[in-house]
């Protein structure tokens, strides 16, 4: 593992600027955010939205080329990028009954191509194909795509698990040298929302969320950037054992244990390895079993997960 004081893997969270700004956001002046002005500020040009959508759908960075060609024929050099392009990942299973309604509200405030349901579009698919499409257009001299890629920020509407999933996928950009890594903000829809609370986005979904969501998106466009430590975890087990691994753990080809690690008994000749990234906490034991059991229960019987209070019970 990395030490707690080490440099994080390029993962950043857009945090709110200050306590004064937070208080100011609750005043009448802070509430008056024009819907159309916000939409113009965060919505990408149409050809980029459609190109990203088709690249992800086809799982091919070349999947959006037709939109780029059409834009070039129409004079793409005259298209101005959005001032603060924004993409939102939403976990509709979080937040009880608010998830689907929030998704519709977000699509009203930007374009539907910039709001991804995380069960349909996985974060790594967006990173590989969506951002890959932007980077390809930028390499061809498209200044609009270049600025959009450089200015892009991500919002995650979900709980700590969803946020960690997105951050882990974005962290791959840092490993591959594909910077900048888009800063990430949070709309708290989970049960605990510890990451969201720690970085000033709130510990629960606001009661007056329809108006609050505009302030949240506006803050996401100009919030200052803070860094967050990330930790690598490696799990090894005897080969042949079946493991229903969470999405945060992926199979690893190599498994190198710390040479100074004391091991009781003999190690198996063949092992299966899994690796992943975690942020605020990682647990092995009864509490992890309870949390993972609840995750499966929520998927099988979503009517039991109607909100944070019911979830905690």
N, C-alpha and C positions, 0 to 999 in steps of 0.2 A: 504493500500500500504506500501511497504517497504520505508524507508527513502533513499534519494539519496546517503548517505554515508555508507549504510549498505553493508554487505558482499554479493556479487552476488551469484546466485545459481549454482556455479560450472561452469558457462558458460565462456569460454575463447576464445579469438581470437588470432591466431598466427599473430603477427604484424612484420613488417620488422624491422631489427635490429637497424639501425641508418641512419641518413641522409648521412653519408659517404658511407655506403653500398649501399644506393639508387643511389647515384651518380656513384659509381663504377659499378653498374649493367647496366649503360647506356654506359659504355666504350666498346671498342672492346673486351677487355679481358673478360668482363662480359657476352658478347653475345655468346661466344664459349662454349656452353654446349652440350656435346655429347649426341645424342639421345639414343643410346643403353645403355650408362652408366646411364642416367637418368631412363630409363625403368627398368633396373636391380635394381636400388635403391628403386623404389617406388612400384614395382609389387609384389603382394603376391604370395606364392607358389600356384600351380594350384589346389591342392586338397582343400585348404582353399577357394579359389575364387569360385570353383564350389559348395562347401558345403554351403557357404553363399548365393549364387544365389538360390540354391534349397530350402534352409530353408525359404527364403523370398517368393519364388514362392508358396511353399506349406503352408505358414503361420504356420510353425511348426519348433521349434528349432531342432527337430530330423530329419528334412528333408534332412540334408546333411550327415547323418550317413554312408551311403554307400561309400562316398568318403573318410571318415575318416578310415573306415575299410580297404579299398583298399590301402590307404597310409601306414597303420600300417603293412599290409602284405608285402608291398614293402620296409619297413624300414623307417617309418616316422621319427624316432629319428635322422636320418642322414640329414633330410631336414633343411636347414638354413632359418630363417625368413628374410624378406626383411629388408634392413637397415632403411628405412623410409616409411613404408606402408601408402598408401594414397587412399582415397575414394573421388569421386567427385559427387556432386548432381548438375544437370544442369536443368535450366528452359529454354527450347528451345523457349518458347514464348517470352522470354526477348531478348533484343539485336537485334531486327529487323531480318534482313536476316542472321545475323551471328550465331544465335543459333544452327541450324542444322549442319553448317560447323564446329563450335567449338566442337560439340559433336564428330564428326568423328575424328577431330584432337586429342582430348583427348584420344580416344580409340586407336589411333596410338601410343601415348606416354606411355600408360600403357596397361592394358587389358580391354576388353569391359565389363567384369564382375565387374569392379571397377568404372564404370561410370554409374550413375543412372539417368534416365530421371524422373524428380520429378512428372510428371503426371502419370507415371507407377508404380514407387516405392516411396511410401510416406516415409518421414523421420522417422515416428514412427514405420513403418514396419521394416526398417533397424535396428533401435535401439532394437526393441523387438526380432526379429528373426535373423537378421544378427549378431549383437553383442552377442545375446544370444547363437548362435551357437558357436562362438569363445570361449565364457566363459565356455560353456559345455565341449568343447575339452580340454581347459586349466585345468578344474577340473579333467579330466581323466589322467592328467600327460603329455599332449602334450605341450612341451616347445615352439615349433614354434607358436602354437596358442596363448599361454600366452604372448609371446613377441610381437606378432602382435597386440594383444588387447591393450597392454600397450603403444606401440609406435604409434598407429594409429592416423592419423590426417585427418581432413575433409576439403575439399574445396567446396565452394558453388558458382556456376556460375549463377548469377541472380541479381535481384534488392534487395532493403531493405526488401521487404515483404518476398521474398524467404529465405533470410538469417535469418530473424526473425523466420520463420517457423521451420527451421532446428535447430536453437539455442534453441527454446522452447522445441523441442523433446529431444535434448541432455540434457537439464536441468533436465529432469525426472530421468536421471541416478544419478544425485547428490542427489535428493530427496530419491531415493531408496538405496543409499549407494553403487551403482555400479561404483565406481571410478577406474581409472581416467576417467574424462570426456574428450573426444578427443578435442584438440584445433581446432579452425575453422578459415580458411582463406577465402578470397573472390576474385572472378573474376567478376568485375563490369559489369553487363549486363543490369542494370535497367535504369530508367529515371533520378532519383536523385542521387542514389548511395552515400547517406550521411554516412552510416556506413563504406563503403569501403574507402571513402575519409578520414574519421576520423582516421582510423587505418592504413593508409599508403599504401593501395592497389590500390589507384588511383580513380579518380572521373568519369572516362569514359573508355569504351572499347578501347584499343590502336589500332591505325591505322595499325601498323605492327604486328598484333596479332599473326600471325603464328609463328614468332620467339619469340615474347614476352611471349607467353604462356609457353615455356620451362623455361624461367627465373622465371616466376611466380611459377610454380610447384617446381622448385629447391629451391626457397626461402621458400616455404611452408614446406619443409622438415627440415629446420634449423632455421627458424625465431623464435625470442624470443616470449614469451607468455605474453599477457597483459590481465587484467581483465575488465569485462564490467558489469555495474549495470543492473539488471533486475527488472522489476516491475510487480506486480500482479494486475490485474484488475478484479473486480466482478461487473457484470451487473444483476440487478433484475428488473422484469417487471411483471405486472399482468398475472396470469396463463391464458392460452387459447389464448394469442396473438401469432401469427405466426411470427417467426423471421428468416430471411435468413441470418444466422450468417456467418461471414468470418471464414476461417480455423483457425484463431488465437484464436477464442472463442469456447469453448466446453461446453456442458450442465453440470451443477453442481448439485449434489444431495442436498447439504445444502447451505443455504444462510444466513450468519450471518453478519448483518450490524454493523458498528461501534456504540457502545453504546452512544458515545458523539455526534453523528450525529443529526443535527436538521432537522426534517422532517415536511413539511407543509401538513396539511390535514391528513386523515386517511390512514393507509397502508392497502392494500388488504389482505384478509385472506389467499389466496393462491397465490404464486408467482412462476415464472419460473426464474431460475438463470443460468448465463453463466459466465465462468471464463477463463482467459488466461494470457499470459505473453507478455509484450512488452519491447522494448529496447530504441530506440532513441526518438520516440514520439508516442503518442496515441491521436487520435482526434475524437471528436463528434461534428457534425455540418455540415455547408454547404461545407466546404473543404473536409470533410470525404465523403460526399455524391457525390461530384464531382469525387474524387479518386476512390470510389467504383463503380460508374457508368462507369468510364473508364475501370476498371477491367472487367466488364461484356461486355462492347463494344469490348474490345480486344479479348475476348473469342469467341464472336459471329462473329466478322468481323476482323480476324487477319491481313488482307491486309491493314487495316488502321494504324496498329502499325508497321511501318517500321524502327523505330529507335528513339533514345532519342529526337531529334529535332521535328520529327513529333508527338511524344507522348506528348510533352509539348504544342505544338500548339493545 
